[in-house]
Amino acid sequence: MNPTQLGWTDVLQMLLSFGLVVVLLLVLLHFLKKMQQGQGFGRSARRMQVVETLGLGARQKVVITRVDDREFLLGVTATDISVLGQWDAEDRPTDLGVPMATANPKKT
């Protein structure tokens, strides 16, 4: 046999090696995702999560956080954090009851 030719056993060995590398990469990806979510290596799921953030200015933002089964609407500035509202996570309000004209008064 010519050393430049590959036999079917050589091709099979290369394909199996490639498959093993792909499987190892997928397993590693799975564990990295679990670690990023705080569930890796025996740790329980995190009790506190940032659900959503909205920047209002250079140093101000509004943040919705979830702690266990409660959600909190927080106003965050460079020097202060204020609780603007709270509710059960499954009862998330769609309307906070503040008309836009009151929330954003026009300057004259």
Secondary structure, 3 states (H helix, E strand, C coil): CCCCCCCHHHHHHHHHHHHHHHHHHHHHHHHHHHHHCCCCCCCCCCCEEEEEEEECCCCCEEEEEEECCEEEEEEECCCCEEEEEEEEHHHCCCCCCCCHHHHCCCCC
